Amino acid sequence: MSATGSFVISLDFELMWGVRDKRTIGDYGRNILGGRKAIPAMLALFQERGIACTWATVGLLMCDSRDEILATLPTRKPDYRDRALSPYDGVSAIGRSEDDDPYHYGASLVDRIRQTPLQEIGTHTFSHFYCLEEGGDVDAFRADLAAVRTVAKRRGLALTSMVFPRNQYTEDHLNACREQGITAFRGNEDVWFHAARAGNGQTALMRGFRLADTYLPIAGALAPKPAHSAGLVNIASSRFLRPFAMPRLEPVRLRRITAAMTEAAQTGGVFHLWWHPHNFGLNSEDNLAFLSRILDHFGELSRRHRMRSMNMGQIAAETIDGSGGAAHQ
């Protein structure tokens, strides 16, 4: 890797598949539809500013129809103890296609992303797979990866970047990714309250620390260089971009982000920002304006420190090339 710092954005593109165990179309559908409308605005902003981005996409939403979903189901499904986590029992109840069910299908948006320069389609698994939940075994995970590779291949996509749903993974899951040709993943921030845990291990104390860290430098800048892990390149998260919520604290939130970006630019690290498109589903104009201010700061760092905007695939390729042509333990 070059000593020049890098700015990475990854988006967890899920539609309802990412929240279906916690929310319903009735109480969250407005966020999903608003997120769909925000995606073209984000793409226009990225194209205008020359910003690269990895769109980690759930395979189910890439399917054109319910028939395609049923034809692509993995050969082995997870046997979650909490049956609400599995999307498969509910497939028969969703619409037939994107025309009548924009909450579960997004192939047209995937096409739009592909047509925008510097955008990478990565994977967020086929089913929004939960690696640390009881019943989310590695063999079922392998079958899930095979299914997402099948639907991607139909669309001429080669998936090399992984974002794990709810940031849950183990080394065994990383090994399975490597076997399927994945070269990069978004690891978690190196601080205790961001460590990979199952849902029942996420305490109120951890959530409180994560919220406080949005505004206060509790965890530091978190802008490391890419690291090798289980034969993959770990492009660790630096910050989750929380949606607009408290106007008076927005300048504080912005300074927290821009200070870490500056450190990455000055030290040759990577600042990795992520969110979900549906986080922009409400207060879209405010969220896009906040993102624009972040990109303004990136532009200044690019001019002063030659900071680069790169997607996960680009970072991984450069890291692997710099280490002799292959990622290593």
C-alpha positions as CSV (number, residue, x, y, z in Angstrom):
1,M,0.0,0.0,0.0
2,S,1.0,3.5,-0.7
3,A,1.7,5.9,2.3
4,T,-1.1,8.0,0.9
5,G,-4.3,7.8,3.0
6,S,-7.5,6.4,1.6
7,F,-11.2,7.2,2.0
8,V,-13.5,4.2,1.7
9,I,-17.3,4.1,1.7
10,S,-19.3,0.9,1.9
11,L,-23.1,0.6,2.0
12,D,-25.1,-2.3,3.3
13,F,-27.8,-2.5,0.6
14,E,-30.6,-4.7,2.0
15,L,-34.1,-3.2,1.6
16,M,-36.5,-5.1,3.9
17,W,-34.3,-8.2,4.0
18,G,-32.0,-6.5,6.5
19,V,-34.7,-5.5,9.0
20,R,-37.5,-8.0,8.4
21,D,-36.9,-9.8,11.8
22,K,-37.2,-6.5,13.7
23,R,-39.5,-4.3,11.6
24,T,-42.5,-4.5,9.2
25,I,-43.4,-2.8,6.0
26,G,-46.1,-1.0,8.0
27,D,-43.7,0.6,10.5
28,Y,-40.5,0.8,8.3
29,G,-41.7,0.8,4.7
30,R,-41.5,4.5,4.4
31,N,-37.7,4.3,5.3
32,I,-37.2,1.7,2.6
33,L,-39.0,3.7,-0.1
34,G,-37.2,6.8,1.0
35,G,-33.9,5.0,0.8
36,R,-34.7,3.9,-2.8
37,K,-35.2,7.5,-3.7
38,A,-32.0,8.5,-2.0
39,I,-29.8,6.0,-3.9
40,P,-29.9,8.0,-7.2
41,A,-29.1,11.2,-5.3
42,M,-26.1,9.5,-3.6
43,L,-24.9,8.1,-7.0
44,A,-25.2,11.5,-8.6
45,L,-23.2,13.0,-5.7
46,F,-20.5,10.3,-5.9
47,Q,-20.2,10.8,-9.7
48,E,-20.0,14.6,-9.3
49,R,-17.2,14.3,-6.7
50,G,-15.4,11.3,-8.1
51,I,-16.2,9.1,-5.1
52,A,-15.7,5.3,-5.1
53,C,-18.1,3.1,-3.1
54,T,-18.7,-0.6,-2.4
55,W,-22.4,-1.5,-2.4
56,A,-22.6,-4.7,-0.3
57,T,-25.8,-6.1,-1.7
58,V,-28.1,-8.8,-0.4
59,G,-28.5,-11.5,-3.1
60,L,-32.3,-11.9,-2.6
61,L,-32.9,-8.3,-3.7
62,M,-30.9,-8.8,-6.9
63,C,-33.4,-11.4,-8.1
64,D,-35.9,-10.2,-10.7
65,S,-38.8,-12.3,-9.5
66,R,-40.1,-14.6,-6.8
67,D,-39.6,-17.4,-9.3
68,E,-35.9,-16.6,-9.6
69,I,-35.6,-16.5,-5.8
70,L,-37.1,-20.0,-5.5
71,A,-34.9,-21.3,-8.3
72,T,-31.8,-19.9,-6.5
73,L,-32.4,-21.0,-2.9
74,P,-29.3,-22.4,-1.2
75,T,-29.0,-26.2,-1.0
76,R,-28.6,-25.9,2.8
77,K,-30.4,-23.3,4.8
78,P,-29.6,-22.1,8.3
79,D,-31.5,-23.7,11.1
80,Y,-31.7,-20.7,13.4
81,R,-33.0,-21.3,16.9
82,D,-34.9,-18.0,16.4
83,R,-37.0,-18.8,13.4
84,A,-37.8,-15.1,12.9
85,L,-34.2,-14.7,11.6
86,S,-34.8,-16.9,8.5
87,P,-36.3,-15.1,5.5
88,Y,-37.2,-18.4,3.7
89,D,-40.5,-19.1,5.4
90,G,-41.8,-15.7,4.2
91,V,-40.7,-15.8,0.5
92,S,-44.1,-17.0,-0.6
93,A,-45.7,-13.9,0.9
94,I,-43.7,-11.3,-0.9
95,G,-44.6,-9.8,-4.3
96,R,-43.8,-11.4,-7.6
97,S,-41.4,-8.7,-8.8
98,E,-40.0,-5.2,-8.3
99,D,-43.0,-3.7,-10.0
100,D,-45.4,-4.7,-7.2
101,D,-42.9,-5.1,-4.3
102,P,-40.2,-2.4,-4.1
103,Y,-39.6,-3.4,-0.5
104,H,-37.9,-6.7,-1.4
105,Y,-36.6,-6.3,-5.0
106,G,-34.0,-3.9,-6.2
107,A,-32.5,-5.2,-9.5
108,S,-33.1,-1.9,-11.2
109,L,-31.2,-0.1,-8.6
110,V,-28.3,-2.6,-8.9
111,D,-28.2,-1.8,-12.6
112,R,-28.1,1.9,-11.9
113,I,-25.2,1.4,-9.4
114,R,-23.3,-0.6,-12.0
115,Q,-23.7,2.1,-14.6
116,T,-22.1,4.7,-12.3
117,P,-18.3,5.1,-12.4
118,L,-16.1,3.9,-9.5
119,Q,-19.0,1.9,-7.9
120,E,-18.4,-1.8,-6.9
121,I,-21.1,-4.3,-6.2
122,G,-20.0,-6.4,-3.2
123,T,-21.9,-9.0,-1.3
124,H,-23.9,-8.9,1.9
125,T,-24.7,-12.6,1.6
126,F,-27.7,-14.1,-0.2
127,S,-30.1,-14.1,2.6
128,H,-28.7,-11.5,5.1
129,F,-27.0,-14.4,6.9
130,Y,-26.4,-14.2,10.6
131,C,-23.0,-15.9,11.3
132,L,-23.1,-15.8,15.1
133,E,-26.7,-16.6,15.7
134,E,-27.4,-20.2,16.9
135,G,-28.0,-22.3,13.8
136,G,-26.0,-20.1,11.4
137,D,-23.4,-22.8,10.9
138,V,-20.5,-22.6,8.4
139,D,-21.8,-25.2,6.0
140,A,-25.1,-23.2,5.6
141,F,-23.0,-20.1,5.2
142,R,-21.1,-21.8,2.3
143,A,-24.3,-22.7,0.7
144,D,-25.5,-19.1,1.1
145,L,-22.4,-17.8,-0.6
146,A,-22.8,-20.3,-3.5
147,A,-26.4,-19.0,-4.0
148,V,-25.3,-15.4,-4.1
149,R,-22.6,-16.2,-6.5
150,T,-25.1,-17.9,-8.8
151,V,-27.4,-14.8,-8.9
152,A,-24.4,-12.5,-9.4
153,K,-23.1,-14.6,-12.2
154,R,-26.4,-14.3,-14.1
155,R,-25.8,-10.6,-14.1
156,G,-22.2,-10.7,-15.1
157,L,-20.9,-9.7,-11.6
158,A,-17.8,-11.1,-9.9
159,L,-18.1,-10.5,-6.2
160,T,-14.9,-10.0,-4.3
161,S,-15.8,-7.8,-1.3
162,M,-17.8,-9.0,1.7
163,V,-19.7,-7.1,4.4
164,F,-21.1,-9.4,7.0
165,P,-24.7,-8.8,8.1
166,R,-24.8,-7.1,11.6
167,N,-21.0,-7.4,11.5
168,Q,-21.0,-11.0,12.7
169,Y,-18.2,-13.4,11.6
170,T,-15.6,-15.8,12.8
171,E,-12.4,-17.0,11.2
172,D,-14.2,-20.0,9.9
173,H,-16.6,-17.7,8.0
174,L,-13.6,-15.8,6.6
175,N,-12.1,-19.1,5.4
176,A,-15.4,-19.9,3.6
177,C,-15.3,-16.5,1.9
178,R,-11.8,-17.1,0.7
179,E,-12.9,-20.5,-0.8
180,Q,-15.6,-18.6,-2.8
181,G,-13.1,-16.1,-4.2
182,I,-13.8,-13.2,-1.8
183,T,-10.6,-11.2,-1.3
184,A,-11.8,-8.4,1.1
185,F,-14.1,-7.9,4.0
186,R,-15.1,-5.0,6.3
187,G,-13.9,-5.9,9.7
188,N,-15.1,-4.3,12.9
189,E,-13.6,-1.4,14.7
190,D,-10.8,-2.5,17.1
191,V,-12.6,-1.6,20.3
192,W,-14.6,-3.7,22.7
193,F,-18.0,-2.2,22.1
194,H,-17.7,-2.9,18.4
195,A,-16.6,-6.5,18.7
196,A,-18.5,-9.2,16.7
197,R,-21.3,-10.6,18.8
198,A,-24.7,-12.4,18.4
199,G,-27.8,-10.3,18.9
200,N,-28.3,-11.4,22.5
201,G,-24.7,-10.2,23.3
202,Q,-25.5,-6.6,22.3
203,T,-26.1,-4.9,25.7
204,A,-27.5,-1.4,26.4
205,L,-24.0,-0.5,27.7
206,M,-22.4,-1.3,24.3
207,R,-25.0,0.5,22.4
208,G,-24.6,3.5,24.7
209,F,-20.8,3.6,24.1
210,R,-21.3,3.4,20.4
211,L,-23.8,6.3,20.5
212,A,-21.4,8.4,22.6
213,D,-18.5,7.6,20.3
214,T,-20.4,9.2,17.5
215,Y,-19.8,12.6,19.2
216,L,-16.9,12.1,21.5
217,P,-13.4,10.6,20.7
218,I,-13.8,7.5,22.9
219,A,-12.4,5.0,20.5
220,G,-9.9,7.3,18.8
221,A,-9.6,7.9,15.1
222,L,-9.8,4.3,14.0
223,A,-8.1,4.7,10.7
224,P,-5.8,1.7,10.4
225,K,-4.0,0.4,7.3
226,P,-5.5,-2.7,5.6
227,A,-4.5,-5.9,7.4
228,H,-4.4,-9.6,6.4
229,S,-6.7,-12.0,8.1
230,A,-7.4,-15.6,7.2
231,G,-6.1,-15.0,3.7
232,L,-8.4,-12.0,3.1
233,V,-7.8,-8.2,3.3
234,N,-9.5,-6.7,6.3
235,I,-10.6,-3.1,5.4
236,A,-11.8,-2.4,8.9
237,S,-14.7,0.0,9.6
238,S,-13.9,3.4,11.0
239,R,-17.3,4.8,11.6
240,F,-21.0,4.1,11.1
241,L,-22.7,7.2,9.6
242,R,-25.7,7.6,11.8
243,P,-28.7,9.3,10.2
244,F,-29.6,12.9,11.0
245,A,-31.2,13.1,14.4
246,M,-30.1,16.0,16.6
247,P,-29.5,19.3,14.7
248,R,-27.6,21.0,17.5
249,L,-25.1,18.1,17.7
250,E,-24.6,17.8,13.9
251,P,-21.4,20.1,13.9
252,V,-20.0,17.9,16.7
253,R,-20.7,14.7,14.8
254,L,-19.1,16.2,11.7
255,R,-15.9,17.2,13.5
256,R,-15.6,13.7,14.9
257,I,-15.7,12.3,11.4
258,T,-13.5,14.9,9.7
259,A,-10.8,14.7,12.4
260,A,-10.5,11.0,11.9
261,M,-10.4,11.5,8.1
262,T,-7.6,14.0,8.6
263,E,-5.6,11.5,10.7
264,A,-6.0,8.9,8.0
265,A,-4.8,11.3,5.4
266,Q,-1.7,12.3,7.4
267,T,-0.7,8.8,8.5
268,G,-1.4,6.8,5.3
269,G,-4.3,5.0,7.0
270,V,-7.8,4.1,5.7
271,F,-10.9,5.9,6.9
272,H,-13.8,3.5,6.2
273,L,-17.3,5.0,6.5
274,W,-20.5,2.9,6.2
275,W,-24.2,3.1,6.4
276,H,-27.4,1.7,4.9
277,P,-29.3,3.4,2.1
278,H,-32.4,3.2,4.2
279,N,-30.7,5.3,6.9
280,F,-31.2,8.2,4.4
281,G,-34.9,7.2,3.9
282,L,-36.1,9.9,6.3
283,N,-34.7,13.5,6.4
284,S,-33.1,12.7,3.1
285,E,-32.1,16.3,2.3
286,D,-30.4,16.7,5.7
287,N,-28.6,13.4,5.4
288,L,-27.4,14.2,1.9
289,A,-26.3,17.7,2.9
290,F,-24.3,16.1,5.8
291,L,-22.7,13.7,3.4
292,S,-21.8,16.5,1.1
293,R,-19.9,18.3,3.9
294,I,-17.9,15.1,4.5
295,L,-17.1,14.9,0.8
296,D,-16.1,18.6,0.9
297,H,-13.5,17.7,3.6
298,F,-12.3,14.7,1.6
299,G,-11.8,17.1,-1.4
300,E,-9.6,19.3,0.9
301,L,-7.6,16.3,2.1
302,S,-7.2,15.1,-1.5
303,R,-5.7,18.5,-2.4
304,R,-3.5,18.8,0.7
305,H,-2.4,15.2,1.3
306,R,-3.3,13.4,-1.9
307,M,-5.9,11.3,-0.1
308,R,-7.6,8.9,-2.5
309,S,-11.2,7.7,-2.7
310,M,-11.2,3.9,-3.2
311,N,-13.7,1.1,-3.0
312,M,-13.0,-2.1,-1.1
313,G,-12.0,-4.1,-4.2
314,Q,-9.5,-1.5,-5.2
315,I,-7.9,-1.4,-1.7
316,A,-7.7,-5.2,-1.7
317,A,-6.2,-5.4,-5.1
318,E,-3.5,-2.9,-4.2
319,T,-2.8,-4.5,-0.9
320,I,-2.5,-8.0,-2.4
321,D,-0.3,-6.7,-5.2
322,G,2.0,-5.0,-2.6
323,S,2.3,-8.1,-0.6
324,G,3.6,-10.3,-3.5
325,G,0.4,-11.1,-5.3
326,A,-1.6,-12.9,-2.6
327,A,-3.1,-12.2,0.7
328,H,-1.5,-14.1,3.5
329,Q,-2.1,-14.9,7.2
